Amino acid sequence: MSPASWPYRNPLGTGNVIGTVRTLMRTDGLNVSVTAIARASGTSRNYLYENWKTASRLHLRALQVELAHAFDEADRTEPSDGTVEGIVRHLTQVVRIVRRHPTTAAIARTSHTALPQAHAATDGPLVQMVTRHVSDLLHPLAPHGGVWGDTALFSRPWKILWIARPAALCPEAVGDQEREDALDGAFAALSRDLLAPWAGTD
């Protein structure tokens, strides 16, 4: 078998590819193509198609990583202490990070339908991922069983996501401090209202 016919394998693996997609999406949003990813990550289109099938799957994986990083960053800068107020502060920071993230603005520029669809989505990998993160944050509010053991609390992650999206997916507000403060304030107030029944357990 000649070297030219050897099956291509990415020597740096999945982390390299997804890291490349994340970087490209911060400028080009959903316009990032498989060809551009292959070129920038030093791999072949065949390798990418073999492992991810479409550019959309690569975009999705990159967005999942970015969202996970948003929660991690908020955990460093505004960690939750398990109280309603601490959870609200943490989630408000996550909202702010997503709104200010360059990928959010790039997606808004490159697709006129992506953010409206994200506002309206009722299911899907990104929705599921965020509700899991929010569920984890709410867990301390019900010491005996967490969100799974409290029917009312179990409904809150989805409701919090519903009010978070208008505040987070609004990149046009970035740089307008008054507007950003209004978005963060409205989200925090609505979150406190949703979690008010558990404030006494702090």
HELIX and SHEET records of a PDB file:
HELIX    1   1 PRO A    3  SER A    5  5                                   3    
HELIX    2   2 GLY A   13  ASP A   28  1                                  16    
HELIX    3   3 GLY A   29  ASN A   31  5                                   3    
HELIX    4   4 VAL A   34  SER A   41  1                                   8    
HELIX    5   5 ARG A   45  TRP A   52  1                                   8    
HELIX    6   6 ALA A   55  THR A   77  1                                  23    
HELIX    7   7 VAL A   84  ARG A  100  1                                  17    
HELIX    8   8 PRO A  102  THR A  110  1                                   9    
HELIX    9   9 ALA A  114  ALA A  120  1                                   7    
HELIX   10  10 PRO A  125  LEU A  138  1                                  14    
HELIX   11  11 HIS A  139  LEU A  141  5                                   3    
HELIX   12  12 GLY A  146  GLY A  149  5                                   4    
HELIX   13  13 THR A  151  PHE A  154  1                                   4    
HELIX   14  14 ARG A  156  ALA A  168  1                                  13    
HELIX   15  15 PRO A  171  ALA A  173  5                                   3    
HELIX   16  16 GLN A  177  LEU A  195  1                                  19    
HELIX   17  17 ALA A  196  THR A  201  5                                   6    
END                                                                             
